[in-house]
């Protein structure tokens, strides 16, 4: 089983990411549109994998991820963002620019899980 947390404030983008992850093996997905929602969702159901935008309407993806990692330790993360240069502390192979290709999201999801 692989539970994924999608941190994305654009509903259509979040749906596309969710569909791609399920198609590539995610067994359950929670979607959070803000930093606070992401942390709360993670407290309710520990994610095995996270995808996150960098800029959110409320808060930032990297701050949400940092808070979740403080709760649970390392969790694989894929940042999908229109602002890759703002993801300065992110592992380069874990940053994907928007617009993202659904197939590529699935391939990165699988690669980062191994």
Secondary structure, DSSP 4 states (H G I P E B T S, - for coil): --EEEEE-S-HHHHHHHHHHHHHTT-SEEEEESSHHHHHHHHHHS--SEEEE-SB-SSSBHHHHHHHHHHHHS--EEEEEES-GGG-TTS-GGGEEESSPPHHHHHHHHHHHH-
